[in-house]
Each structure stands twice: as C-alpha cells, then as structure tokens.
C-alpha cells in the first residue's frame, strides 16, 4: 500500500527557486509531501508557469485588490481549503502574514530564511552579514509564528564567508544550501517526525540535528 502523502501548497511571489527544489524532491513516491498547489500574491510571478509546466495546480490572489491583509488572506484560505491543503511552504512569499492566518497553520507552515537565525532577521541579510564581518553565514528553515523570523528552527546549513565575497556571490552559495535543507525539512515535518516544545523542535525525544557544515570552494 502506498503511504499517504501530506497535501502541500507552496506560496511564492517571484521565480520561486526553492519552490522548484521542493517540487523536484516531491517527485519521489517515497517523499512524504505531495505538492498540489502553487499560490502567488502576484499574477505575473514567474514560478506559476514552472508549476503549471510540471503538473502542479497554480493560482494567484492579487493582494492589491483587497482593502487589507486579512481580507487578502481569507481569499487565499478559501483556495487552500478547496485544495484540501495540509501543509504550507513559504518560498519567497513577500507578504507579512497576520496572526489570524498564522494561527490557522500553526505547526503546519514552514519558511526558509537566508541567514542563521536568530541572527539577521528581516531583509538584506547578506549585505548585513558582510558589513558585520562575520565568518559564517547560512540559511534556516523554521516553523512560522506571528513574530517575524522567530519560529522554532527545523534545519540550518552554514557556509563560510570569504574576503572576496560580494552579496551576490554569498547569496548564490547560501541558495545552494537552501535547496538542500528545505526539502529535507519538509520531509521531516510532513512525515510526522517532529514535535514542537516551546520554541524548539524535536524528532522523538531528541532535538533535531542540523546538517553538517559544508564548505564549498572559493570561486
């Protein structure tokens, strides 16, 4: 008997490179999540065409036509309910979510952030890391809570920061790691192997291990 897979939606605002990594990973029949919907707040988002071309339903709810954030989110929720979504992955979704929406998906919504949280919450993470002279940077997958970038951490990956780095070069190396840890984190979460206690994530009785440090060559 084929194991049941969690029906999962990916929310995007642009090209959705992490969306692509998640869709590719979910092609495996053993992957515990099935990507059934890609939803964007921008009708012109490039990632919508990729989803359609790869057999995934896509839809757009233009946030600009709504009077407020919650009205916009309630329209998204209708589509999510229609597709019987059980899990959400945010992949470059550039909208702040209200506590109302987050509460609907508590423990069932993941985000990936281009920094080693709790450092560098918010935007311009690579520029800020370089300005501070840090030697290690990276990315984090976490459960979403109402406070920005403060949810329980599921996985992290680190990259070294080189003296020759620009924000663009550093971003490329971090993005490579994002494409690795996001599918792995979704597999753990959708597979029911994680529990949240306070602001920490556990697999069974043990706290979740993060992937080891990978040191790509300087280019």
NORGISUL-V83405 format. One record per helix or strand of 2 or more residues. SS is the DSSP state (H for helix, E for strand). FROM is the first residue (numbers start at 1). LEN is the number of residues. If there is no record, write none. Layout:
[[SS	FROM	LEN] [SS	FROM	LEN]]
//
This chain:
[[E	6	7] [H	17	9] [E	33	8] [H	46	8] [E	57	4] [H	63	3] [H	69	14] [E	87	4] [H	99	6] [E	109	5] [H	125	8] [E	136	8] [E	153	8] [H	167	24] [E	195	3] [E	200	4] [E	206	2]]
//
